[in-house]
Each structure stands twice: as structure tokens, then as C-alpha cells.
Amino acid sequence: MVDTSVVNDDAIVARRVRIVVAAVLIPLLVAAVVGMIVMWPGGDVKVASYQTAAARGEVTAIEPCPGKQQAQQCNEATVKLTSGPDKGKTVPIQVPNASRTPIPAKVGQTVVLGINDDAKTLAERYSYVDHDRTGSLLLLAGTFAVAVVALSRWRGFAALIALAVTAVMLTQFILPAILHGENALLVAVVGGTVIMAIALFLTHGINAESSIALSGTVAALGLTVLLGWFFTKFCQLSGMASEGATGAQSMVPDIDLTGLLVAGMVIGALGVLDDVTVTQAAAVWELSAANPSANRRELVAAGLRIGRTHVASVVNTLVLAYAGAALPILLVFAIQGLPARVVLSQESVAMEVVRGLVGSLGIIAAVPLTTALAAMAVADRSRELVADAERL
């Protein structure tokens, strides 16, 4: 009988894996951290001329706006302010009526209001912006957190912390650095590498398996960057068709929309790359535990068989996710009866095609890369276990 209880003991991981981690992964992580420090945005990214104060209030009454013509277009809601400089006061607010909005305001609902500081009267100071969805979103987030912790326990709790770190990195580094004029693609690569390192090591621990998964993720991420940049240029994509691109350029005229488009591809592919590489590394580790005498070729072959099944489903998921994002505009093209070649040539569609296929190519590359690295680690380790058992 061969004792495989030490299958996750990093002390007997193949020496070449330690060399790979020390000579490649550690310098890359150090470079990413240094790059993040150098590009860390200093100062506030907010532009004073674009700032809009906001308040919240509860609708206590609602009736048609005075005047026959206005009554057909809007309702006048009486709103009790629950936040803002005039908290506790009641103000009249014009809101769209049921025929002009898909979700009309009703008594008891909380709404978000814009504040005009230059208004002379209280009634003119506030304007309707949208429904306040904070409570329902927090409930959904709480349900998600409870489900994750209930299923994965402490590891799920660590994953939630990693998710919080990702949100902080996005809001405090990636977005502000791009707004400060840093290269969007470089910022995405540096930020994405740091995010993946923190997420993997925090969720799965600092060990050989996590290091292999991270190595495969970084390698596939680099390929995704190259493919995204090349096909964005090759397909002549400007980035103007991206949602919010025009607004971002009007506020930041020097922003590189093409680089921003590729950066979005990189960030969008990160989560799926993480899933694939962690699964592949874990699969090879478990295969080694089940058959300690398996050599490198056998582990690679078995790991790739698992990877093929995983990739087939993940790629379909990724492509469908991007297709879902473009669904409204695809409906418009369908109504117009345009030929498929014309539809695909539209930048708004071509952009989603490039995103989906480039991300999928990165995922496909991640499988053999991670599988091969993991097999290098555990194949040699398996022979050591067998040799030890035979000596006993």
C-alpha cells in the first residue's frame, strides 16, 4: 500500500517546480506590485464640473401633475427626504407616470433625487433620478454571501474577502489610474495579476497547487492581452461602440478607447481563467493521489481529458455571456432584416465577437499550460512516494 496522505505536502514537490515559481512567478508578482505602486493614482479623480449631489426620500403621496397636458406626461410625488441637507422636510417632485416609464414610482417607495444647489426654492432644488435599489441589492448580496459560506465554510469566507479585495482594486486602482492617464492595458494587466495572486493565495492558501494555478493564469492572461491587442487592431475596432465610451471620452478627452476595450477583455476573462486553472491544478493533484505511480505523460493525458470537458462548457458560457450583453442591439438588427455579414461588420457586434473569442482562446491555452505544470510537479513527487513505499 502506498501512503498518499502527503500528496499535498509542498516539501516533496518536484524541484523544477520550485525553480519555476522562484525564477518566473515571484519576479512577475514583484514587477506587478512595483508597477501598481508606481501607477497608483495620486489625488482625486473627480471633476468638479461633473459632480452632482444626491439625496434619498420616501414617496408619501402621488397624483397627476397640474394641467391637462402635463398630467399625461408626469405625476407629482410628495417626497419626505431621508438624507441630504434638508433631511426630514417634504418636497414636491415630478416623476414620470406609468405610461412613460417601465417602473413607475409608488407610495412607500424610496427614490433617489438629484440636488441643484443653485435653485432658489426648496421645490426647485430636487429632481427625480431613479428608484433606490440599495436595500434589495444588499439583500441579494447577503443571500449570496450566506450561500457561499454555507457551502464552502472558511474557504468561502476567504473567497468573499478576495471578492472585496477585487472591488477595492477596481475602484481604488484600476479605474482611477486609467482616469489619471495611465495606459489602460498596462493598468489592467498589473491590476489583474495582483487581483489573481491575492484571490488564489487567500482562497486556496500559499502552496504549490495555488502557485501552479497562478502561473497558468498569468501565462494565459499574457496570451489574452496579445490576442486582444492584435485582433482589436486587425478588426479595426475603435472602442467607440462600447457602452459609456462616448461619455467617458467627453469627460476625459485623452483616454485611449482602444486600449480601454482590450483592458476590458482582459478583466472580463480573469474570472473564468481563475476557474479553469484552479480546476486543472486540483484535478492533476487528485489524479496523482489516486494513482501515485502515474508518470508525467499519463497525468497530462488524464488532465487534458478533464480539461476538454471543462473548456467545452466554460467557452460556451463565456460566449453566451457576451452575446447576452449584445442582445438588445442584435434584436434591432434582426428587426431591420440586415444580412449576417453586415450585422457582424457592425462594431457593436464585432466587438462582442472579438471579446468572446479572444477570451475563449485564453481559456483554451490555460488548460494545457496549467496541466503540464501541475504534472511536472506531482509526477516526480509520485515516483518518490512509490520509491519510499518500496523501500519500506
C-alpha positions in Angstrom: 0.0 0.0 0.0 1.3 3.5 -0.9 0.7 6.2 1.6 -0.7 9.2 -0.4 -1.5 11.3 2.7 1.4 13.6 1.9 0.1 14.3 -1.6 -0.3 18.0 -0.7 3.0 18.3 1.2 5.0 21.0 -0.6 8.2 19.7 0.9 8.3 16.9 -1.7 7.1 18.9 -4.7 9.4 18.5 -7.7 12.5 20.7 -7.5 11.9 22.1 -11.0 8.5 23.5 -9.9 10.2 25.4 -7.1 12.6 26.8 -9.6 9.8 27.8 -11.9 8.0 29.5 -9.0 11.1 31.2 -7.8 12.5 32.2 -11.2 9.4 33.2 -13.0 6.3 33.7 -10.8 7.9 35.6 -8.0 9.6 38.2 -10.2 6.4 38.7 -12.1 4.5 39.3 -8.9 7.1 41.7 -7.7 7.0 43.5 -11.0 3.2 43.7 -10.8 3.3 45.1 -7.3 6.0 47.6 -8.2 4.0 48.7 -11.3 0.9 49.1 -9.1 2.8 51.3 -6.7 4.3 53.4 -9.5 1.0 53.9 -11.3 -1.1 54.3 -8.1 -3.2 57.4 -8.7 -2.4 60.3 -6.5 -5.1 62.9 -5.8 -8.8 62.9 -6.5 -10.1 61.8 -9.9 -13.4 63.7 -9.6 -14.0 66.6 -11.9 -15.8 69.5 -10.1 -17.9 70.5 -13.1 -19.4 66.9 -13.3 -20.2 66.5 -9.7 -23.9 66.0 -8.8 -25.1 65.9 -5.2 -27.8 63.3 -4.4 -30.4 62.6 -1.7 -33.0 60.0 -0.9 -36.6 60.3 0.0 -39.7 58.2 0.6 -42.8 58.8 -1.6 -45.7 59.6 0.7 -48.3 60.7 -1.9 -48.6 60.8 -5.7 -51.1 62.5 -8.0 -51.2 63.7 -11.6 -49.3 66.9 -12.4 -51.5 70.0 -12.6 -52.6 70.9 -16.1 -54.1 68.5 -18.7 -51.0 68.2 -20.9 -48.6 67.8 -18.0 -50.9 65.2 -16.4 -50.5 62.9 -19.4 -46.7 63.0 -19.0 -45.9 63.1 -15.3 -47.0 62.7 -11.8 -46.3 64.9 -8.8 -45.0 63.0 -5.9 -44.7 64.2 -2.3 -41.4 63.0 -1.1 -40.1 63.1 2.5 -36.4 63.5 2.5 -34.5 60.8 4.4 -31.0 62.1 3.6 -29.3 65.2 2.3 -29.1 68.8 3.6 -32.9 69.1 4.0 -33.4 65.7 5.7 -36.9 65.5 7.3 -38.5 68.0 5.0 -41.2 67.3 2.4 -40.8 68.4 -1.2 -42.9 68.0 -4.4 -41.1 66.1 -7.1 -42.2 65.5 -10.7 -41.8 61.8 -11.7 -42.7 60.0 -15.0 -46.1 58.5 -15.0 -46.8 54.8 -15.7 -47.2 55.3 -19.5 -43.7 56.9 -19.7 -41.6 54.6 -17.6 -41.5 50.8 -17.2 -41.3 51.0 -13.4 -43.5 53.9 -12.1 -43.0 55.4 -8.6 -45.5 54.4 -6.0 -46.4 55.4 -2.5 -44.0 53.9 0.1 -41.1 53.5 -2.4 -37.7 55.2 -1.8 -36.3 57.3 -4.7 -33.0 58.9 -5.5 -33.1 62.6 -6.1 -30.6 65.0 -7.7 -29.8 68.2 -5.9 -29.4 71.6 -7.7 -27.5 73.8 -5.3 -28.3 76.9 -7.4 -32.1 76.6 -7.0 -33.8 79.4 -5.2 -36.6 77.5 -3.7 -36.9 74.1 -2.0 -39.3 72.8 -4.6 -36.8 73.6 -7.4 -33.8 72.1 -5.6 -34.7 68.5 -6.0 -35.4 66.3 -9.1 -36.2 62.7 -9.7 -33.3 60.4 -10.7 -34.3 56.8 -10.2 -35.6 54.3 -7.7 -33.4 53.5 -4.7 -32.5 49.8 -5.1 -29.9 49.7 -2.3 -32.0 47.6 0.1 -32.9 44.9 -2.5 -29.3 44.7 -3.7 -28.0 44.4 -0.2 -30.5 41.6 0.4 -29.3 39.8 -2.7 -25.6 40.3 -1.7 -26.4 38.9 1.8 -28.1 35.9 0.4 -25.1 35.2 -1.9 -22.6 35.6 1.0 -24.6 33.2 3.2 -24.9 30.6 0.4 -21.1 30.8 -0.3 -20.1 30.4 3.4 -22.7 27.7 4.0 -21.3 25.6 1.1 -17.6 26.3 1.4 -17.3 27.4 5.0 -13.9 29.1 5.8 -12.8 28.8 2.3 -16.0 30.5 1.1 -15.4 33.3 3.7 -11.9 33.7 2.3 -13.4 33.9 -1.2 -15.7 36.7 -0.1 -12.7 38.6 1.3 -10.9 38.1 -2.0 -14.0 39.5 -3.8 -13.9 42.5 -1.6 -10.2 43.0 -2.4 -11.1 42.8 -6.1 -13.7 45.5 -5.7 -11.2 47.7 -3.9 -8.6 47.2 -6.6 -11.1 48.1 -9.3 -12.4 51.2 -7.6 -9.2 52.4 -6.0 -6.5 51.5 -8.5 -7.7 50.4 -12.0 -10.4 53.0 -12.7 -8.6 56.0 -11.1 -5.2 55.1 -12.8 -6.9 55.0 -16.2 -8.6 58.3 -15.5 -5.2 59.8 -14.5 -3.9 59.0 -18.0 -2.0 55.7 -17.4 -2.1 53.1 -20.2 -5.3 51.2 -19.7 -4.0 47.9 -21.0 -0.9 48.1 -18.7 -3.1 49.0 -15.7 -5.4 46.1 -16.4 -2.6 43.6 -16.7 -0.9 44.8 -13.5 -4.1 45.1 -11.6 -5.4 41.7 -12.9 -2.2 40.0 -11.9 -2.3 41.4 -8.3 -6.0 40.5 -8.0 -5.4 36.9 -9.1 -2.5 36.5 -6.8 -4.4 37.7 -3.8 -7.6 35.8 -4.7 -5.8 32.5 -5.3 -3.5 32.6 -2.3 -6.2 33.9 0.0 -8.8 31.4 -1.1 -6.6 28.3 -1.6 -3.6 29.1 0.5 0.1 29.7 -0.4 1.2 26.3 -1.7 2.5 24.6 -4.8 -1.0 23.9 -6.2 -2.0 27.5 -6.0 1.3 28.6 -7.4 0.8 26.3 -10.4 -2.7 27.7 -10.9 -1.5 31.2 -10.7 1.4 30.5 -13.2 -1.1 29.1 -15.7 -3.4 32.1 -15.1 -0.6 34.7 -15.7 0.6 32.8 -18.8 -2.9 32.6 -20.3 -3.5 36.3 -19.3 -0.4 37.3 -21.3 -1.7 35.5 -24.3 -5.1 37.1 -24.0 -3.5 40.5 -23.9 -1.5 39.8 -27.1 -4.5 38.3 -28.9 -6.8 41.1 -27.7 -4.5 43.8 -28.9 -3.8 42.2 -32.2 -7.4 41.4 -33.2 -8.6 44.8 -32.0 -6.2 46.4 -34.5 -6.8 43.7 -37.1 -10.6 44.1 -37.0 -10.3 47.9 -36.9 -12.2 48.4 -33.6 -12.2 51.9 -32.2 -13.9 51.2 -28.9 -16.5 53.9 -29.6 -19.2 51.3 -29.7 -18.6 50.3 -26.1 -21.4 51.3 -23.6 -20.4 54.6 -22.0 -17.4 55.1 -24.3 -18.7 58.4 -25.6 -19.5 59.7 -22.2 -16.1 58.7 -20.8 -14.3 60.4 -23.8 -16.3 63.6 -23.3 -15.1 63.7 -19.7 -11.6 62.5 -20.3 -10.7 63.6 -23.9 -7.2 61.9 -23.8 -8.5 58.4 -22.9 -7.4 55.6 -25.2 -10.7 53.8 -26.1 -9.0 51.0 -28.0 -6.7 50.3 -25.0 -9.7 50.5 -22.8 -11.5 47.9 -24.9 -8.6 45.5 -24.7 -8.3 46.1 -20.9 -12.0 45.2 -20.6 -11.3 41.9 -22.4 -8.5 41.1 -20.0 -10.5 41.9 -16.9 -13.6 40.1 -18.3 -11.5 36.9 -18.9 -9.8 36.9 -15.5 -12.6 35.2 -13.5 -13.0 32.4 -16.0 -9.2 31.9 -16.3 -9.1 31.6 -12.5 -11.8 28.9 -12.6 -10.1 26.9 -15.3 -6.6 27.0 -13.9 -7.6 26.1 -10.3 -9.8 23.2 -11.5 -7.0 21.8 -13.7 -4.3 22.0 -11.0 -6.7 20.4 -8.5 -7.6 17.7 -11.0 -4.0 16.7 -11.6 -3.3 16.7 -7.8 -6.2 14.4 -7.2 -5.2 12.1 -10.1 -1.8 11.8 -8.5 -3.3 11.0 -5.2 -5.5 8.3 -6.8 -2.6 6.8 -8.8 0.8 7.7 -7.3 2.7 5.7 -9.9 1.3 7.7 -12.8 4.1 9.4 -14.8 4.0 12.8 -16.3 2.6 11.7 -19.7 -0.3 9.8 -18.0 -1.1 12.7 -15.8 -1.1 15.2 -18.7 -3.3 12.9 -20.8 -5.8 12.4 -17.9 -5.8 16.1 -17.0 -6.4 17.2 -20.6 -9.4 14.8 -20.8 -10.9 16.6 -17.8 -9.9 20.0 -19.3 -11.6 19.3 -22.6 -14.9 18.8 -20.9 -14.4 21.8 -18.7 -13.4 24.1 -21.6 -16.3 23.0 -23.8 -18.8 24.2 -21.1 -16.8 27.3 -20.0 -16.2 28.6 -23.5 -20.0 28.3 -24.3 -20.7 30.2 -21.1 -18.3 33.0 -21.9 -19.6 33.4 -25.5 -23.2 33.4 -24.3 -22.4 36.0 -21.6 -21.0 38.4 -24.3 -23.9 37.5 -26.6 -26.3 38.3 -23.8 -24.7 41.7 -23.4 -25.3 42.5 -27.1 -28.8 41.0 -27.2 -30.7 44.3 -27.4 -28.7 45.5 -30.4 -29.0 42.1 -32.0 -32.7 42.4 -31.7 -32.6 45.8 -33.5 -30.6 44.3 -36.4 -33.0 41.3 -36.6 -35.9 43.7 -37.0 -34.1 45.6 -39.7 -33.5 42.3 -41.6 -29.8 43.0 -42.3 -27.7 40.3 -43.8 -25.5 38.4 -41.3 -22.3 39.7 -42.9 -23.5 43.3 -42.4 -24.5 42.6 -38.8 -21.1 41.1 -38.0 -19.4 44.0 -39.5 -21.1 46.5 -37.1 -18.5 47.5 -34.5 -21.0 46.9 -31.6 -21.4 43.2 -32.7 -17.8 42.7 -33.9 -16.5 44.0 -30.6 -18.5 41.3 -28.6 -17.4 38.6 -31.1 -13.7 39.6 -30.5 -14.2 39.7 -26.8 -15.8 36.2 -26.7 -13.3 34.5 -29.0 -10.2 36.1 -27.5 -11.3 35.2 -24.0 -12.1 31.7 -25.1 -8.6 31.4 -26.7 -7.1 32.4 -23.4 -9.1 29.8 -21.6 -8.1 27.1 -24.1 -4.4 28.0 -23.7 -4.8 27.9 -19.9 -5.7 24.2 -19.8 -2.6 22.6 -21.3 -0.3 25.2 -19.7 -1.6 24.5 -16.2 -2.0 20.8 -16.7 1.6 20.4 -17.9 3.0 22.5 -15.0 1.0 20.5 -12.5 2.1 17.2 -14.0 5.7 18.3 -13.7 5.2 18.8 -10.0 3.3 15.7 -9.0 4.8 13.2 -11.4 8.2 13.4 -9.9 6.7 13.5 -6.5 4.6 10.4 -7.2 7.8 8.4 -8.1 9.3 9.5 -4.8 6.3 8.2 -2.9 6.4 4.9 -4.7 10.2 4.5 -4.1 9.8 5.3 -0.5 7.0 2.7 -0.2 9.0 0.0 -2.0 12.0 0.6 0.4 9.7 0.1 3.3 
